[in-house]
């Protein structure tokens, strides 16, 4: 006699879940990863420009960008595993936590880049504003990926898995 008890770790069949949204979330996340690559090259280039290199905020931007990109990559891996059918609760939790961590580091790197922009002469600010444009692009895609991921696993489950500090 089969059990009617639902597997506690398989949320892919939850009525609130929309697993097909994972494909959309992955596509949105690809835009963030693309922007990450551009921002890595920009920050490397900025360090080589005498009027920008070594300015306050630049080293913390590079550090925070590395951390953010790591969070973005882990979230991408979680999405790939879920698309492949791995809906273990630990994967869902990693996705949610790293989505919030990515958002936190994205906010930190924005502050660092704004600090760097304030510390350079006007002629160099325009170069750093290009990076701010890429941050805007990345942030919009990241937010979209978060929304779609939440839709995919269901808002109730998402809330249960979200870290307590997510409001910050």
C-alpha positions in Angstrom: 0.0 0.0 0.0 1.6 3.3 -1.2 2.0 6.3 1.1 0.1 9.4 0.3 2.6 11.4 2.3 4.4 13.9 0.1 8.2 13.8 0.0 9.2 16.7 2.4 12.2 17.7 0.1 10.4 17.6 -3.3 8.7 20.9 -3.8 8.7 20.7 -7.5 5.2 19.3 -7.4 3.9 21.9 -4.9 0.8 23.6 -6.3 2.3 27.1 -5.7 5.6 26.2 -7.5 6.1 27.0 -11.2 9.2 25.1 -12.2 9.0 26.3 -15.8 10.0 29.7 -14.4 13.4 28.4 -13.7 14.3 28.6 -17.4 13.3 32.3 -17.3 15.3 32.9 -14.1 18.4 31.3 -15.7 18.0 33.6 -18.7 17.7 36.6 -16.5 20.7 35.5 -14.4 22.8 35.2 -17.6 22.5 38.9 -18.0 24.0 39.4 -14.6 26.8 37.0 -15.3 27.5 38.9 -18.6 27.7 42.2 -16.7 30.0 40.6 -14.1 32.5 39.8 -16.8 32.3 43.4 -18.2 32.7 44.8 -14.7 35.8 42.6 -14.0 37.5 44.0 -17.1 36.4 47.6 -16.3 37.8 47.4 -12.8 41.1 46.0 -14.1 41.3 48.8 -16.6 40.5 51.4 -14.0 43.4 50.3 -11.9 45.7 51.0 -14.9 44.5 54.6 -15.4 46.7 57.0 -13.4 43.7 59.3 -12.6 41.6 56.5 -11.3 43.9 53.7 -10.1 44.3 53.5 -6.3 41.5 55.9 -5.5 39.3 55.2 -2.4 36.5 52.8 -3.1 38.2 51.0 -6.0 39.8 48.2 -4.0 36.6 47.6 -2.0 34.7 47.6 -5.3 36.9 44.9 -6.7 36.6 42.8 -3.5 32.9 43.2 -3.3 32.5 42.5 -7.0 34.4 39.2 -6.6 32.1 38.2 -3.8 29.0 39.2 -5.7 30.1 37.3 -8.8 30.6 34.3 -6.6 27.1 34.5 -5.3 25.8 34.9 -8.8 27.6 31.8 -10.0 26.4 29.7 -7.1 22.8 30.8 -7.7 23.3 29.9 -11.4 24.5 26.4 -10.4 21.5 26.0 -8.1 19.2 26.9 -11.0 20.9 24.4 -13.3 20.6 21.6 -10.8 16.9 22.4 -10.2 16.3 22.5 -14.0 17.9 19.1 -14.1 15.4 17.8 -11.5 17.4 18.2 -8.3 14.9 19.9 -6.0 16.5 18.9 -2.7 15.7 21.4 0.0 19.4 22.2 0.5 19.6 23.3 -3.2 16.5 25.5 -2.7 18.0 27.0 0.4 21.3 27.7 -1.3 19.5 29.4 -4.1 17.5 31.7 -1.8 20.4 32.5 0.5 22.8 33.2 -2.4 20.3 35.4 -4.1 20.1 37.6 -1.0 23.8 37.5 -0.5 24.3 38.5 -4.1 22.0 41.4 -3.7 23.8 42.5 -0.5 27.2 42.4 -2.2 25.8 44.2 -5.3 24.7 47.0 -2.9 28.1 47.2 -1.3 30.0 47.4 -4.6 27.6 50.2 -5.8 28.5 52.2 -2.7 32.2 51.6 -3.3 32.0 52.6 -7.0 30.1 55.8 -6.0 32.8 56.5 -3.5 35.5 56.1 -6.2 33.6 58.4 -8.5 33.5 61.1 -5.9 37.2 60.8 -5.4 38.3 61.4 -9.0 38.3 64.5 -11.2 35.4 65.2 -13.5 37.2 64.0 -16.5 37.5 60.5 -15.0 34.0 60.4 -13.5 32.5 59.6 -16.9 34.6 56.4 -17.1 33.4 55.2 -13.7 29.8 56.1 -14.7 30.1 53.5 -17.5 30.6 51.0 -14.6 27.6 52.4 -12.8 25.6 51.7 -16.0 26.7 48.1 -16.0 25.8 47.9 -12.3 22.3 49.1 -13.2 22.0 46.5 -15.9 23.2 43.8 -13.6 21.0 44.8 -10.7 17.9 44.9 -12.9 18.6 41.4 -14.2 19.4 40.1 -10.8 16.2 41.4 -9.4 14.3 39.8 -12.2 16.1 36.5 -11.6 15.1 36.7 -7.9 11.5 37.3 -8.7 11.3 34.5 -11.2 13.2 32.1 -8.9 10.7 32.9 -6.1 7.8 32.2 -8.5 9.5 28.9 -9.5 9.7 27.6 -5.9 6.7 29.4 -4.5 6.6 32.4 -2.3 5.7 30.5 0.8 8.6 28.1 0.5 10.9 31.0 -0.5 10.0 32.9 2.7 10.7 29.9 4.8 14.1 29.6 3.3 15.0 33.3 3.3 17.8 34.4 5.7 16.6 36.4 8.7 18.8 39.4 7.6 17.2 39.7 4.2 15.5 42.9 5.0 18.9 44.7 5.2 
